[in-house]
Amino acid sequence: MQPSGGQDERRQPHQAVDCQAQGDIFKGKITAAEVARQYDLTVSEVEGWIDEAQRSMENGFKARRKGIRE
């Protein structure tokens, strides 16, 4: 995982963090605090991204189930 730094990325933590780190967070291999340190983000930014990603996945599953029932 290579941090890329930059002001724009601080505003969009989910874009600053590479796919490997994102997967590792969800698998529990790395903590939000570790990712925040590596990518120069705050823990709350990373946790916010995690919450947003979980909501998006839940909505995707709900929509998929609804489509299957029809």
Backbone as a ProteinNet text record, in pm:
[ID]
protein_1_A
[PRIMARY]
MQPSGGQDERRQPHQAVDCQAQGDIFKGKITAAEVARQYDLTVSEVEGWIDEAQRSMENGFKARRKGIRE
[TERTIARY]
83.7	0	87.7	67.8	147.9	60.2	85.1	11.8	47.3	-51.7	-24.2	-28.7	-88.2	-84.3	-154.8	-169.1	-229.2	-354.6	-380.2	-494.2	-627.4	-643.3	-770.2	-806.1	-706.3	-731.4	-778	-739	-786.1	-937.3	-990.6	-1134.6	-1210.1	-1144.7	-1207	-1124.3	-1131.8	-1044.7	-1064	-1185	-1206.3	-1131.1	-1100.8	-1022.6	-872.8	-833.7	-691.9	-640.9	-728.2	-688.9	-701.4	-593.7	-596.2	-687.6	-720.8	-814.7	-768.3	-639.8	-586.8	-615.5	-590.9	-616	-765.1	-849.7	-993.6	-1037.6	-989.8	-1023.5	-972.6	-851.9	-792.9	-872.7	-927.5	-1009.4	-1131.9	-1200.6	-1321.8	-1292.6	-1176.1	-1138.5	-1084.2	-1060.9	-1009.5	-859	-789.3	-643.7	-569.1	-636.3	-575	-683.8	-645.2	-744.1	-757.1	-865.8	-886.8	-774.6	-727.8	-620	-490.8	-461.1	-339.6	-349	-464.5	-483.5	-473.6	-533.7	-529.5	-384.8	-303.2	-161.4	-88.9	-110.2	-39.7	-75.5	-201.1	-248.3	-270.5	-221.2	-232.5	-378	-463.9	-605.2	-637.8	-753.6	-797.5	-872.5	-877.2	-949.3	-1096.5	-1152.3	-1294.4	-1321.4	-1225.3	-1242.5	-1248.8	-1159.6	-1156.4	-1282.7	-1321.8	-1442.2	-1566.2	-1569	-1680.4	-1688.7	-1573.2	-1570.2	-1621.1	-1580.1	-1623.2	-1775.6	-1831.1	-1976.4	-2047.9	-1995.3	-2055.1	-2051.7	-1940.5	-1926	-2022	-2036.5	-2128.9	-2272.5	-2312.8	-2448.5	-2471.8	-2372.4	-2385.5	-2400.9	-2323.1	-2333.4	-2470.2	-2518.3	-2649.5	-2758.2	-2751	-2850.8	-2844.9	-2725.5	-2709.5	-2771.6	-2752	-2811.2	-2963.3	-3015.5	-3160.7	-3221.1	-3159.1	-3209.4	-3202.9	-3098.4	-3081.2	-3190.4	-3217.5	-3323.3	-3458.7	-3483.5	-3611.2	-3629	-3523.1	-3526.1	-3546.9	-3495.5	-3511.3	-3656	-3720	-3860.1	-3956.8	-3924	-4017.1	-4026
-118.1	0	123.8	205.3	325.7	449.1	527.2	652	747.4	822.5	913.5	1060.3	1092.2	1229.3	1330.3	1452.2	1559.3	1612.7	1741.9	1806.4	1753.6	1734.9	1687.2	1552.1	1468.3	1335.5	1343.1	1446.3	1458.9	1481.4	1541	1564.7	1438.8	1348.5	1226.1	1105.3	1065.5	958.1	827.2	796.9	671.2	666.7	782.7	786.2	781.6	825.3	827.6	689.6	607.3	476.4	374.9	299.5	204.5	85.2	9.7	-101.9	-207.1	-234.2	-334.2	-292.3	-166	-117	-123.9	-90.5	-95.7	-237.6	-334.2	-473.4	-518.7	-475.5	-513.6	-458.1	-338.8	-280.2	-368.2	-405.6	-485.5	-625.9	-679.3	-812.8	-809.8	-690.1	-677.8	-698	-692.4	-711.2	-584.6	-470.7	-341.7	-254.5	-167.1	-81.2	52.3	121.1	253.7	348.2	332.8	418.4	396.4	269.9	240.8	299.7	286.2	342.4	494	554.3	700.1	748.8	679.6	718.7	703.4	592.7	566.7	665.3	712	796.6	941.9	978.8	1116	1162.8	1079.7	1111.2	1106.6	1156	1140.1	1007.4	954.6	829.4	848.5	963.6	987.3	989.3	1037.5	1033.8	889	806.5	666	595.4	617.7	555	600.5	728	779.1	707.8	685.8	612.3	469.9	405.9	269.1	265.8	358.5	364.9	385.8	476.1	504.5	380.2	311	190.8	81.8	65.8	-35.3	-3.1	123.9	163.7	135.7	165.8	142.1	-6.6	-89	-234.1	-284.7	-236.7	-278.7	-239.6	-118.1	-73.4	-158.4	-194.8	-280	-416.7	-473.5	-604.2	-595.1	-486.9	-469.7	-458.6	-380.4	-362.2	-494	-568	-696.5	-794.5	-801.8	-890	-851.4	-721.1	-672.3	-713.9	-703.4	-743.1	-892.3	-971.6	-1117.9	-1156.8	-1088.7	-1120.4	-1087.4	-992.6	-948.6	-1044
0	0	0	-98.1	-109.3	-89	13.5	29.6	-82.6	-125.4	-235.7	-195.9	-80.6	-28.3	-115.7	-66.7	-144.5	-79.4	-96.8	-35.1	-86.1	-217.2	-270.4	-211.1	-188.9	-134.8	9.6	83.4	221.3	222	118.3	111.9	70.2	1.8	-46.9	-2.8	124.6	172.7	97.8	52.9	-16.4	-148.8	-207.5	-330.5	-301.1	-182.9	-147.9	-108.7	-56.7	-6.9	-120.2	-144.1	-254.9	-225.3	-327.8	-315.8	-216.7	-212.6	-118.8	25.1	56.2	191.9	223.6	126.9	149.7	182.3	107.4	134.3	269.3	304.2	432.4	549.9	533.9	640.2	663.1	555.8	570.2	620.2	590.5	637.6	779.7	832.8	968.3	978	865.2	865.5	906.9	897	929.8	992.4	1081.5	1147.3	1074.1	1102.9	1045.6	1088.6	1210.7	1260.9	1182.2	1149.2	1072.2	931.6	869.5	735.5	741.1	842.8	857.9	866.9	943.6	956	822.4	754.3	628.5	518.6	518.5	409.9	451.1	568.5	618.1	621	678.8	694.9	843.4	879.2	1017.1	1028.3	1149.1	1171.7	1136.5	1169.3	1140.3	989.6	910.1	764.3	714.9	764.2	723.5	772.3	896.4	950.5	874.8	835.3	755.2	621.3	558.7	433.2	454.6	563	592.1	606.7	682.5	701.5	568.5	486.6	355.9	266.4	266.6	183.8	231.2	361.6	414.2	376.5	385.8	345.9	198.1	116.2	-27.2	-57.3	12.1	-8.3	36.9	151.2	201.1	102.3	50.3	-47.3	-173.9	-215	-332.6	-311.7	-193.9	-163.9	-156.8	-97	-88.3	-227.7	-313.1	-449.2	-526	-502.8	-572.4	-529	-397.5	-346.1	-401	-406.9	-457	-603.2	-680.8	-821.7	-838.6	-748	-755.7	-727.6	-635	-598.4	-710	-795.1	-899.9	-1013.6
[MASK]
++++++++++++++++++++++++++++++++++++++++++++++++++++++++++++++++++++++

